[in-house]
Amino acid sequence: MRQLNAKQVHHHLQHAEKQPFLLDVREPFEVQICVIPNSVNIPLAQLPRALPQLPQDKEIILICHHGNRSQRAGMYLRSNGYENLINLVGGIDAWACDIAADMPRY
């Protein structure tokens, strides 16, 4: 699993040939505060049931608050056959600081 910071993920999203799947593993109440556009929210605890919904043929960028839950989600996905994974280091908090200064933080 690759580890990219917010600026690297932002650049990657702008230049990727095929749009990655943005998987936000935070809880719904967190997503109500702030969200990266076009991301899909599946809380970490629900990930095992949601595996059939996740694309095997796309790169998956994993998002959480600070990067820890998304790291665990990536390890779980990798153990279930997913290979093309990126963890957003620093999570949505880093995204708010480095990319979207007007995004609410918590």
N, C-alpha and C positions, 0 to 999 in steps of 0.2 A: 504494500500500500504506500502510495506516495504521500508525502507530507508537504503541503503548500500553504504559504501564508495568504492573507487576504489579497494583497496586491498581485501575487502570482495567480491565484484563482480567478480574480477579475480579468487579468490579461488572458488567461487561458479561455475563459468564457467568451471573450471578444474575438478570439482567433481560432477556436476549435472548428474543424470541418463539420463535425457532427455534434449537435448540441448535447452536452452531458445531462444526465438525470440528476437533479438536485434533491437529495434526500435529507430532510430536516428531522432529526430524531428527538427533538425537544418535546415537552409536554404541550398540549393545546393552549393552556393559559400563557405559556411563554411566547407562542407563535402569535397570540393576540396582541402582544406588546410590539413585536417587530418581526419582520420576515424578509428574506431575500426573494425577490420576484421569481416566479415560475418554479419555486421549490414545492415539493410534496411532503406533507407532514405525516410521518409514521413514528410515533413515540418508540423509544428503544425497547420497552417492555412488550410492544406489539409486533416487533420485527419478525419473530418466528412465524406468526400467522400470516404475515404480509409478504413472505418470500415470493409467492406466485405472482404478485403484482410488480415485482422489480424486474427491470430488463436485464437480461444476460448479455445482450449485444451492444450495450451502451456503457460508456464510462459513468461511474456513479461518484458524485461529489457529496461527501458526508458533512453535515452541518449540525452543530449543537451550540450551547452557550459559550464554552471556552475551549472545546476541542477534545475533552476527555470522553464524553459519551459517544461522540462520533468515532473516536478511535476504537472504543469497544465494539461499536456497531460494525466497523470495518473488519475487525478481527472475526466477528461472528459471520459476516458475509463471506469472508475469505475461506472460512472453515466449511462453508456451504457451496463452494465452487465459484464464487465471484472473484474475478481477478483484476479487473480494471477499476481500481478504487483510489480515490483521493480524499484525504482528511484535511478539512479546513482548520489549520493550526490557529489557535486563538479563538476559533468559533465566530459566531455572529457578533460578539463583542468586538473582536478585532476588525470585522467587516465594518461595523459602525464607526470605529475610530479611523480606519484607513481609507475606506471607500465611500461610505454614505454618512457624512457628518451630521445630516439632519435626522438620521434614524434614532429612535428612542433607545436608550440603554437601560439595563437593569442589573 
